[in-house]
Amino acid sequence: MNVVIIVLLVVIIGLLLHINNKIPPRDYVKEAINNDQKQKDTKETR
């Protein structure tokens, strides 16, 4: 029974790693600059 659980855990970890490799990396600096610019634009329109 323990062997089955370990095998399933390894399969799940493998699937998660495979999915994670498909996701493009996020550019946190660019997102922060865009969010800051949006906040400045909304403050100017008030």
MIMAR-96409 format. One record per residue (C-alpha): residue in one letter; chain; residue number from 0; x, y, z. Coordinates in steps of 0.1 Angstrom, whole numbers. Layout:
BEGIN
<site code="a" unit="A" pos="NUM" X="X" Y="Y" Z="Z"/>
...
END
This chain:
BEGIN
<site code="m" unit="A" pos="0" X="0" Y="0" Z="0"/>
<site code="n" unit="A" pos="1" X="28" Y="24" Z="8"/>
<site code="v" unit="A" pos="2" X="44" Y="17" Z="-25"/>
<site code="v" unit="A" pos="3" X="12" Y="27" Z="-44"/>
<site code="i" unit="A" pos="4" X="11" Y="60" Z="-24"/>
<site code="i" unit="A" pos="5" X="47" Y="68" Z="-32"/>
<site code="v" unit="A" pos="6" X="43" Y="60" Z="-69"/>
<site code="l" unit="A" pos="7" X="12" Y="83" Z="-70"/>
<site code="l" unit="A" pos="8" X="31" Y="111" Z="-53"/>
<site code="v" unit="A" pos="9" X="59" Y="108" Z="-78"/>
<site code="v" unit="A" pos="10" X="35" Y="109" Z="-107"/>
<site code="i" unit="A" pos="11" X="17" Y="140" Z="-93"/>
<site code="i" unit="A" pos="12" X="50" Y="158" Z="-87"/>
<site code="g" unit="A" pos="13" X="61" Y="150" Z="-122"/>
<site code="l" unit="A" pos="14" X="28" Y="163" Z="-137"/>
<site code="l" unit="A" pos="15" X="31" Y="195" Z="-116"/>
<site code="l" unit="A" pos="16" X="66" Y="201" Z="-127"/>
<site code="h" unit="A" pos="17" X="56" Y="195" Z="-163"/>
<site code="i" unit="A" pos="18" X="28" Y="221" Z="-160"/>
<site code="n" unit="A" pos="19" X="50" Y="246" Z="-143"/>
<site code="n" unit="A" pos="20" X="75" Y="244" Z="-172"/>
<site code="k" unit="A" pos="21" X="48" Y="253" Z="-197"/>
<site code="i" unit="A" pos="22" X="39" Y="285" Z="-178"/>
<site code="p" unit="A" pos="23" X="58" Y="315" Z="-191"/>
<site code="p" unit="A" pos="24" X="78" Y="333" Z="-164"/>
<site code="r" unit="A" pos="25" X="63" Y="365" Z="-150"/>
<site code="d" unit="A" pos="26" X="81" Y="398" Z="-152"/>
<site code="y" unit="A" pos="27" X="73" Y="413" Z="-118"/>
<site code="v" unit="A" pos="28" X="91" Y="446" Z="-125"/>
<site code="k" unit="A" pos="29" X="71" Y="452" Z="-156"/>
<site code="e" unit="A" pos="30" X="38" Y="444" Z="-138"/>
<site code="a" unit="A" pos="31" X="47" Y="467" Z="-109"/>
<site code="i" unit="A" pos="32" X="55" Y="496" Z="-133"/>
<site code="n" unit="A" pos="33" X="22" Y="490" Z="-152"/>
<site code="n" unit="A" pos="34" X="2" Y="489" Z="-119"/>
<site code="d" unit="A" pos="35" X="19" Y="521" Z="-107"/>
<site code="q" unit="A" pos="36" X="11" Y="538" Z="-140"/>
<site code="k" unit="A" pos="37" X="-26" Y="527" Z="-139"/>
<site code="q" unit="A" pos="38" X="-29" Y="541" Z="-103"/>
<site code="k" unit="A" pos="39" X="-13" Y="574" Z="-114"/>
<site code="d" unit="A" pos="40" X="-37" Y="576" Z="-144"/>
<site code="t" unit="A" pos="41" X="-67" Y="571" Z="-122"/>
<site code="k" unit="A" pos="42" X="-56" Y="597" Z="-97"/>
<site code="e" unit="A" pos="43" X="-51" Y="622" Z="-125"/>
<site code="t" unit="A" pos="44" X="-86" Y="617" Z="-139"/>
<site code="r" unit="A" pos="45" X="-103" Y="625" Z="-105"/>
END
